[in-house]
């Protein structure tokens, strides 16, 4: 059910990446800055502003820290991981 939630959310967006963040998160800021520098579009959802969102994302991915990043350019969202996985992922796609 949680994976379906992410797919449905991604299908409603007109950006290249979906990023789930938290307040006061340096890695979240770095990931957003990195995507901006690469001129890649993203939609951000903040766990601290949307009740129960964190639980759904953790259930779908097993990823308990922020950010949680998805590539949503294709038909199905691709789970990237966190900030540490973002740069290698984009290098592979270049």
C-alpha positions as CSV (number, residue, x, y, z in Angstrom):
1,X,0.0,0.0,0.0
2,X,2.8,2.5,0.8
3,X,4.6,1.8,-2.5
4,X,1.3,2.5,-4.3
5,X,1.1,5.8,-2.3
6,X,4.5,6.9,-3.7
7,X,3.5,5.9,-7.3
8,X,0.3,7.9,-7.0
9,X,2.0,10.9,-5.6
10,X,4.7,10.8,-8.2
11,X,2.2,10.5,-11.1
12,X,0.6,13.8,-10.0
13,X,3.8,15.8,-10.2
14,X,5.5,17.5,-13.1
15,X,9.1,17.3,-11.8
16,X,12.1,15.0,-12.3
17,X,12.6,14.1,-8.6
18,X,10.6,13.6,-5.5
19,X,12.4,14.4,-2.2
20,X,11.1,13.8,1.3
21,X,12.8,16.0,3.9
22,X,12.8,17.1,7.5
23,X,13.4,20.4,9.3
24,X,17.0,21.3,10.3
25,X,18.4,18.6,7.9
26,X,21.8,19.5,6.4
27,X,21.7,16.6,4.0
28,X,18.3,17.7,2.8
29,X,19.6,21.1,2.1
30,X,22.6,19.7,0.3
31,X,20.5,17.4,-1.8
32,X,18.2,20.2,-2.9
33,X,21.2,22.5,-3.6
34,X,22.8,19.7,-5.7
35,X,19.7,19.1,-7.7
36,X,19.4,22.9,-8.3
37,X,23.0,23.1,-9.4
38,X,22.4,20.3,-11.9
39,X,19.2,22.2,-13.1
40,X,17.0,19.2,-12.2
41,X,13.5,19.9,-11.0
42,X,12.1,18.4,-7.8
43,X,9.1,18.4,-5.5
44,X,9.7,18.4,-1.8
45,X,7.5,17.1,0.9
46,X,8.5,17.8,4.5
47,X,7.9,15.1,7.1
48,X,7.5,17.8,9.8
49,X,4.7,19.5,7.9
50,X,2.7,16.5,6.7
51,X,1.3,14.2,9.5
52,X,1.9,10.5,9.1
53,X,3.9,10.9,5.9
54,X,7.1,9.6,7.4
55,X,5.5,6.3,8.5
56,X,4.2,5.6,5.0
57,X,7.6,6.4,3.4
58,X,9.5,4.2,5.9
59,X,7.1,1.3,5.3
60,X,7.6,1.7,1.5
61,X,11.4,2.1,1.5
62,X,12.8,1.0,4.9
63,X,14.7,4.3,4.8
64,X,14.4,5.9,8.2
65,X,16.6,9.0,7.7
66,X,16.1,12.1,5.5
67,X,16.3,12.9,2.7
68,X,14.5,10.1,0.9
69,X,14.9,10.7,-2.9
70,X,13.1,9.2,-5.9
71,X,13.7,9.7,-9.6
72,X,10.2,10.2,-11.1
73,X,11.1,10.9,-14.7
74,X,10.0,7.5,-15.9
75,X,6.7,5.6,-15.7
76,X,7.7,4.1,-12.3
77,X,9.5,6.0,-9.5
78,X,13.0,4.8,-8.9
79,X,14.1,4.8,-5.3
80,X,17.5,6.4,-5.0
81,X,18.0,6.6,-1.3
82,X,19.5,9.5,0.6
83,X,22.0,12.3,-0.2
84,X,25.0,9.9,-0.2
85,X,23.4,7.9,-3.0
86,X,22.2,10.9,-5.1
87,X,25.6,11.9,-6.6
88,X,26.6,8.3,-7.7
89,X,23.1,7.8,-9.1
90,X,23.3,10.9,-11.2
91,X,26.8,10.0,-12.4
92,X,25.5,6.6,-13.6
93,X,22.7,8.4,-15.6
94,X,25.0,10.9,-17.3
